[in-house]
Amino acid sequence: MAKKEIKYSDALEELSEIVDKIDNEEVDVDELSQNVKKALTLIKLCKTKLQKTEEEVQQVLKELDEI
C-alpha cells in the first residue's frame, strides 16, 4: 500500500498542535520524545516541500525571462 502524502498545510497544522500541547504542558514525559520526533519529521517534510516549491517557482521565473 502506498504511503499517503501529507499536504503542507496539514503538516503545519499538526506541528502547531504538537507545539501547543508542549507549551501548555499537556504532554507527559512518556509522550514527549515521541512528539518531538514527530515534530522533527513534520519540519523536514515542510522544509522539503518549501524547497521544491522554491525550485519550481525559480524555474518558471527563468522561463519567463527567456520569453
C-alpha positions as CSV (number, residue, x, y, z in Angstrom):
1,M,0.0,0.0,0.0
2,A,1.4,3.4,-1.0
3,K,2.0,6.0,1.7
4,K,-0.4,8.9,1.6
5,E,1.4,12.2,1.0
6,I,0.8,14.8,3.7
7,K,-0.2,18.2,2.5
8,Y,2.0,21.1,3.7
9,S,-1.0,22.8,5.4
10,D,-1.9,19.6,7.3
11,A,1.7,19.1,8.4
12,L,1.9,22.7,9.6
13,E,-1.3,22.3,11.5
14,E,-0.2,19.1,13.1
15,L,3.1,20.7,14.1
16,S,1.3,23.6,15.6
17,E,-0.9,21.3,17.7
18,I,2.2,19.5,19.0
19,V,3.9,22.8,19.9
20,D,0.7,24.0,21.6
21,K,0.5,20.7,23.7
22,I,4.1,21.0,24.7
23,D,3.8,24.7,25.6
24,N,0.7,24.1,27.7
25,E,2.3,21.1,29.4
26,E,-0.4,18.7,28.1
27,V,2.2,16.1,27.1
28,D,3.6,13.8,29.7
29,V,7.2,12.8,29.8
30,D,6.4,9.4,28.2
31,E,4.9,11.1,25.2
32,L,7.4,14.0,24.9
33,S,10.1,12.1,23.0
34,Q,7.5,10.7,20.6
35,N,6.0,14.1,20.0
36,V,9.4,15.7,19.4
37,K,10.3,13.0,16.9
38,K,7.0,13.5,15.1
39,A,7.6,17.3,15.1
40,L,11.1,16.7,13.5
41,T,9.6,14.6,10.8
42,L,6.9,17.3,10.1
43,I,9.6,20.0,10.0
44,K,11.7,18.0,7.5
45,L,8.6,17.4,5.3
46,C,7.7,21.1,5.3
47,K,11.2,22.2,4.6
48,T,11.4,19.7,1.6
49,K,8.1,21.0,0.3
50,L,9.2,24.6,0.6
51,Q,12.5,23.9,-1.2
52,K,10.7,22.1,-4.0
53,T,8.2,24.9,-4.4
54,E,11.0,27.5,-4.5
55,E,12.8,25.5,-7.2
56,E,9.7,25.3,-9.3
57,V,9.0,29.0,-8.9
58,Q,12.6,29.8,-9.9
59,Q,12.2,27.6,-13.0
60,V,9.0,29.4,-14.0
61,L,10.6,32.8,-13.5
62,K,13.6,31.7,-15.6
63,E,11.3,30.6,-18.4
64,L,9.5,34.0,-18.2
65,D,12.9,35.8,-18.6
66,E,13.5,33.8,-21.7
67,I,10.4,35.0,-23.5
